[in-house]
């Protein structure tokens, strides 16, 4: 029994691309070439349209001069599995940030006082958060979530600009009233 445990061993294989000096390892290059050689290319698949065209051209049955080039097959639209699905969590996050920003722009009254609350700096921060969310998720959101985010950002930015202009105008009038 003790002999069986001594014979059991494992082998450590270094799969890092770079060595200690930061240069590409020869083994990594060879492994990558080996992978590329073993993977079938889409154009060389036996049932692909391009492969059929190559066979016809090689046999001379294309009806075109032999010097004509093979045109690549048109790319199919992305499969439904590749498209992001709408996320309720993202929708709730967008709505949460948007409602808080709208509240700080005076759209909702303060529940305690009943007065509209205006905090332009706080609203600006929440709008910036939504902008950061848009940048971070670009290309990874479902169309519905992307549309919601863009609509919310557009209306919040417009409201922010209107409130900023109104606040600046009120400050100017207040300054004129104090001689």
ABEGO torsion letter per residue (X at the ends): XAAAAAABBBBBBBABABBAAGBBBAAAAAAAAAAAAABBBAAABAABAAAAAAAAAAAGAAGBBAABBBBBBBBBBBBAAABBBBBAAAAAAAAAAAAAAAAAAGABBBAAAGBBBBBAAAAAAAAAAAAAAAAAABGABBAAAAAAAAAAAAAAAAAAAAAAAAAAAAAAAAAAABX
